[in-house]
Amino acid sequence: MSDQVKDAVQNSINDFTKRKEKARLGGGEDKIRRQHEAGFLTARERINLLVDENSFMELGGLNHSEMVGTEDKSSGDGLIVGVAKVGGRPVVVQAGDKTVFAGTEGSVHIRKARKIHEYALRRGLPMFNLQEGGGLRMPDGMGSDGISDKLFPNEMLTHNREVPLMTAILGDSFGGPTWAAVSSDFVTQLKGTCMAVAGPRMLEMATGQKVSTEELGGWEVHASKTGQVDSFAETEEACIQQMKDYFSYMPLNATEEPPFKTTEDCPNRLLESISSILPDKANRVYDMKKIISEIVDEHTFFEYKEYYGGALLTMFARLDGRVVGIVANQPKIYAGAAGVQECEKATDFICLCDSFHIPLIFLHDTPGFRISNEAEKLKIPTKIMVWNQALAQSTVPKLSVVIRKSIGAAYANMCGPTMGADLVVAWPTAEINFTGPEVGINVVYGRQLEGVENSKEVRQQLLEKWAFDSSPYKAAGKHLIDDVIDPKETRQFLCRSIEIACIKKGSKSERRLANWPTGF
């Protein structure tokens, strides 16, 4: 090879190296400094926190905006994508780059996002989105030609839970990042950030409303009002760890079961102290999380939507190494009575677990539903029945344990008899009935009692007359439930039952709920 040819090759390599180095700086060192001064990590720093060391392979690293004159200041066009490993498992990652045009979405940005999503679906790779950005970029989206190819991508709309889709909102996010989040299976949000359709400035210009980012889409809004975010943290590192923790319970894709994890926690471990968690009196509160902690492997669980619909707990855990989803009433809040939010939360969780082959465990302690005039306006009858529809269509193994109370229609929604459970059992402490005697007497005899002089005596007589046997033994005697079990044998019962239920085809479901909307 001549010196002239060698020089030309070396010049090409040098040019390539400079281009790559420039691309890795995104919007440049000044923009990176500003990002750090604002208290945020860069997109590349976030990726490094998420993925296994030296596993990230970037795709489209030399992309830039199509707008003439912006090529040198638009590295990646505001989006970094690639393939990597998380916990040793292959994944797809995309991260909005705030240092390039504030992370807004230009034509190349959108094209790249669509292509990586399509690739993830084709190869069965879970998707991680590290989001921050200002929505569609004005110059790229203006005009009939500008907007016509930038509408919602089909890959997102027909994702059908083919692979787990996880999103972290790590900075103020509008437009595209918000669409990605509300289409995801799991969303975590950094406290102090905002997630909304459009920012406060756009809102004020469009409607005249003046609100802060916190009021518009801050973490408390999504925690207790919208339910559009599942988890929250004080730091970016903690948010990213939450994504990794959630992912540890998920299969790679819809063709696989969730990952099995070997445990030294004996499946036959007796729960010697579990009965002491229940109060002496039936109307006293306790924390259902303490019951769950005793039952599951190594006392470890991952809570989903902790702040939304607090009277119902939804969480991931393991039983003898197998991933399970737990739906449990929380007596600490509204005595465990479900309202509109709890109904939505249950439906969402059942769809999620059934789509990814995660068996469901139901732990009952509820006096019924939280009905009221306001609840009726929020369509609680519909919410209750949609929960039941999801339950009826789910085909993963399901086990149901009545801990203390299971009253009325809530007995059905918590997967009572005839609702598709593999097995329904109860503790000896269980009370199962249409309604409590007090409520029944008030409904049937309330008006009559108003005009009776010795109403207390009459009420007591009626209570004795209405003292129907709500213990579980009557149902067990007629084989309407499968058994009454010793509380200390609950873990043993659940581990054995899950193993048996999964013998024929593992925990594989028919995925009838996979195309159920990710919202509710």
N, C-alpha and C positions, 0 to 999 in steps of 0.2 A: 504494500500500500504506500503510495507516494505521500510526501510530507504535506502536499496541498490537500489531499483527500483526508489525511489525519487531522489537519487543522479544521477542515470543514465539519468533520464528525465531532471534534471537540467543541467547536463553536455551537453546534446543535445541542450537545449535551449541556453546555453552559447556559444556553438560552432556556432549555427545558428546566434546569435547576432553578434559575431565577424566577421563572413563571410559577413553579411549584411553591417556592418560598414566599412569593408575593401572595399567592392564593391562600396560603395558610394563615396569613395575617388578616384575612377578611377585609374589613373596611380600613385597615391600617392601624399602626401602633397608637396613634392619637385616639382613635375610637375605642380601642381596647382599653386604654388608660381610663377613658371616661366611663366605660362599663364597670371597671373595677372601682372607680371612685363613687359610683352610684350604689355600690355594695353588691353587685351581681357578678357571677361567673360568665365567661364567654361560652359560646356554643361548643367549642372544642374541649374546653375544660369540663363541661358537663358530660360530654361523651366519654372522656377519660375516666370520670367517676363511675359511670354506668358499666362500661364494658370491661372484659378481662384484659389484662395487660398485653399490649402489642397485638391485639386481635382485630382492631378496626381497619377495614380496607375501604377507603373512600372511593366513591363513584361520582363522576361529574365535578371533580375538584377544579377543573380549569374552566368551568362555566362562568358566564358573565351576562349582564343584561343585554337585551337586543336593542335597547335604545341607543341610537348613535351618539357618541361622545361620552358615554358612561362606562365604556369597557374597562378602563383602568381603575375605576373605583367601585366596582360591583362584583368582586370575587365571589363565585358561587351563587350569585344573584340572591343572596340572603338566606340560603338553605344549604346545609351540609348533610349529605346522606351517605350511607354505606352499609356493609355487612360486617358483623362482628360476632363475638360470643359473650354471653352473660351466664355466669355459673357453669361454663363449659358447654353451653348449648347455643346453636347458631340462631342469630336474630338479624333483623333489619332495624337500622336506626336512622332517624332524621331529626335534625336540630335546627331551629330557626336562629339565624345569626343577626343579632340586633345591631352589630357594627356596620352592616350593609343596608343602607336606606331604611334604618330602624326596623329591619326584619320584615318589611312589607313584601308582598308577593307580586313579582313581575312574571312575564310570560315564561321565562326559562325556569324560574322557581316553581311555578305550577306544573310545568311539563315534567320536571325532575321528580316532584312529589308523586305525580300520577304514575310515573314509570316504576318507581321503587315500590309503591303500593301494589301495583300489578305483579311485580316480580315476587313480592312476599306471598301473595295469594297463589301464584303459579308453583312456587317451590315449598309452600307450607312453612314459612318462616314467621315467627311472632314479630310484631311491630312495636317499637318504642318511639314515641314522639316526645322530644324535649322542646317545649313550645314557648315562644315569646315573639310578638310581632304585631304590626299595626294594620293588618288586613290587606286588601287588594291595593296595589300601587296605582295611584291616579293616572299617570301618563299611559301605563300599559292597558288599563281597563277602560279608558274613555273611548267613546264612539261606538257605533253599532258593530264595527269589526273588532274593536278592542274587547268588548264584553262577551261577544258571541261564543268565544272558545274558552271562557273562564268561568263557566257556571259550575255547579257542583259535580265533582267527578263521579262517574258511574261506579268505580272501584269502591268508593266510600259508601255509596247508597245501596249497593248490593253485596256488601262485605259478608253478610250472613254468618258472622262469627266463624269463618273458616280458619282463622288464626287469631290468637289473643292480640288485642289492640290496646295498648297502654299509653297514656298521655300524662305528662307533667306540665302544669302551668307554672313557669318559673320567672315570669315577668308579665307586665301588662299585655294582654292578649285580646285581639279583636279580629273579627272576620275569620279567615282560614283556621287559625289555631283554635278558635272557639268551636267551629264546625267539627274539627278533628276530635276535640275533647268530648263533645256531647254524642259523638258517634262511637266512642271507645267503650271497652268493657271495664276499664279501671282508670280513674282520674285522680291525681293528687295535685294540690295547689299550695304554692308557697304563700304563707300569710304575708299580707301587705301588698299583694298583687291584685289585679282585676281581670276578670274574664267576662266578656260581654260581646254582643253583636257588633257594636260600634262604641268608640270612646266618648267621653263626656263632651268634647268639643263638637263632634258630629251630631250628638244628640241635641245639644243646645241650638245648633244651626237648623236642624230639621224640625224641632218641636218647641224650642224656647225653654225647655226644662234645663235647670242648672243643678247638677248633682256631682258629688265627688266620685272618684273611682271606687272608693270603698263602699259607698252607698249603691253604686251601679252594679258592681260585680265582685265585691270583696269576699273574702273567705267566709265571713259570717252569713252573708246572703245565701251562698251556695250550701253552707253547712245545715242551716235550719229552715230555709225557705224553699230553695229550688231542688235540692238533692242532686244537682248536676255534677257535683264533685264528691268523690267517695272518701277522700282522706286529705289531711292537711298537716303541715309541718312548719317549724320556725326557720329552718335553713334549707338551702338547695340540696345539701348533702343528705339531709333526712328525707326529703321528698324522693330523691333518687333511690335511697335505700328502701323506701316503701314500695317503689316499683319493683325492685329486685325481690323483696319479700313476697309480694303478690305473685310474681312470676314463678316463684318456687312451688306454688300450688297448681300451676297451669300446665296442660300438655303443650307440646310444640304446635300442634294443629288439630283439626277436627278428626283426623284419622287415628289419633293416639289417645291413650289413657293418660291421666296425670301422673307425674313421676312418683314412684314408690320410694320411700325413705326408710332404710333399716333403722330400727329402734331397739334399745335395750329395755324399754318400758314394757313389762309383761302384759300381754292382752288379758290375762286372768287376774290382774291386780285387783284386789278387793278394796272398795272405797269405805274403809272403816269409819271415817268421820263424816261422811257425806250427809247422813240424816241430821246431824247437829246443825247444818246450815239452815234447815227449815225452822222458822219460829214456832213456838208452842201454840200460838193462836193462828187460825186460818186467815185472819184479816191483817196480819202483820206483814211488813215488807221484808225482803231480803234481796241480795244481789245474785241473779241467775249466773253471772259470770263466774262466781265461785263454784257453782255446780259444774259448769262446763270445764273449768280448769281442772277439777278432780277427775273428770271422765277422760279427757283427751291425752294423747301421747305427750309425755314430758311437760304436761300442764301448759302447753303452748298453743296459741291460736292467733289468727290475724283477723281483726274486725273490719267489716265492710260497711260503710255509711254509718259510722258511730254516732254522728250528731243529728241524723235525719230519722224521724220516726222512732224516737228513743224507746218506746214501749215494746219494740220488737228488736231482737238482736239477730244479726246475720254475720256469720264468720266462717273462715276456713280453718281447718285443723286436720289432724291425722288420727286414725284409729288403727293400731298395729301396722303403721307404716303407710296406710292407704289414705289418700286425700278425701275428706268429706266436707260438705257444706252444712252448717248448722243454722236452723231457724228456731229461735227460742223467744218466748215471752219474757219480758223484763218487769217483774213485780215492783221494782223500785220506782217505775214511772207509770203513772195512771193505773197502777195495780196490774199492769200487763195488758190492759185493754187497748186494742188496736184502733187507730183512727185512719184518716185518709192517707197520711204519709206512710204509716206502717203497711197499709195495703199495697201502695206503690212499691215500697221497698221489698216486700215479699215477692211480688210479681217479678221485679227486676232480677232478684237473686235466684229465683227458681229457673227463670229463662237462662241465666248465665251458667248455673251449675249443670242443667240438663244439656246445654249445648256443648259443654266441654267434659261430659262424662264424669261428673262429680256426684257421688251418692249423697242423698239428703237425709239429715237427722232432724226430727222435730221434737222439741221439748216444751210441753204444755204447762202453763200456769196463767190462765186468763179468765176473767169474769165475763168476757164477751167483747162486743165492739163498743167504741166510744161514740154513741149516737147522740145527735143534737140537731137543732135547727140549722146551725152553721154547717155541720157535716153533711146534711142533706143538700144544701146549696152547692157543696163541693163534690156532689155525686157519689156519696159513700156507697149506695147500693151497687152502682156500677163498679166501683173500686173493689168491693168485696167479691163480686162475681168474676171480675177479670182475674183476680188472684186465684179463684177456684178454677177458672178455665185453664190458666197456666199449669196449675197443679194437676188437673185432669189429663192434660196433654203431655206432661213430663213422663219419661220412661226410664229414668235412672232408678236404681234401687232406692227405696224410701223406708225409713224406720221411724216409728212414732212412740214417744214415751210420755205418758201423762204424769207429771210430777205432783201437782197439787190440785189445781182447778182447771176444768175445761168445760165451759158453759155455752150452751146455745149454738148458734151458727159458727162461732169461733172454733168449736170442736171439729167442724168440718174443714175449715181453712187451715188448721194446724195438722191436716192429714190424719183425721180420725178414721174410723171404720167406713168402708165403702168409697174412700177417697183415693185409692190407689196405692196405699202403703203395702209393703211386703208383710210387715208385722206391726201390730198396735198392741202395746203393753202399758201397764200402769203400776205406779207405786201403791202400796197399801194406803198412803195418805191421800190418794186421788179422790176428787169429787167430780162426778160427771152428771150433768142434768140439763134440762131445757132452760131453766132459770133458777135462781135461788128462791126459797120459800117466801122470804120477805117481799121480793119483787112481785112474785106471783100473786100474793095476797093483796098487795097494793093495787095491782091491775084489776083483779077480779072483784074484790070487795071494798075497794077504796072509798067509793061514795057511800056505801052502806055504813061503814065504820064512822063516817063523819057525824052522823046523827045519833050514834049510840052512846048512852051515858057511861056504861062500863066498857068502853072501847078497848082498854088494855087487856081486860080479861078475855073478851071475845077474840081479840087478835092472838092472844096466847093459845086459845083453844084451836083457832084456825091453823096456827103454826104447827101444833101437834098433829092436827089432821093432815096437813100438807107436808109432813116430814117424810117425803118419799126417800127411799133408799138410794142415795147418790154415791154410795161407795162403789168401787170397781167390781165387787164380787158378783153383783147381780148380772152385769154384762159378761163377766168372765164365765159365770155359770151357764149362760146360754150360748157361749162361744161367739159373742158379739165383739169381744176383744180377744186377743190370743193368749194373754196370761197376765197375772199379777206377779211382779218380780220384787225380790229383796233389793232395796236401794243400793246396798253395797255391791251388788252384782251387776250394776248397770253397765259398767265398762265391759265386763266379760260378755254380757248379753249382746251389746252393740258390736263388739269385735267379731264374735262368732257369727252373728246374723249377717253382717256385711260380707264376711268371707263366703258364707253359703250363697248369698244372693248374687255374688259375682262369679260363681263357678262356671256357669254355662257360657257367658260371653263377656266376662270381666264386668266393668262398670259401664260398658258402651250403651249409650242411649240411641234412640232412633232419630234424634235431633229435630223433632217436630217444632221446637221453639227457636231454632237457629235464626230464622228470619223475622222473629218478633222484634219490633222497633226497640232501639236502645234507650229510648225515652219512655215516659209514662205520663 
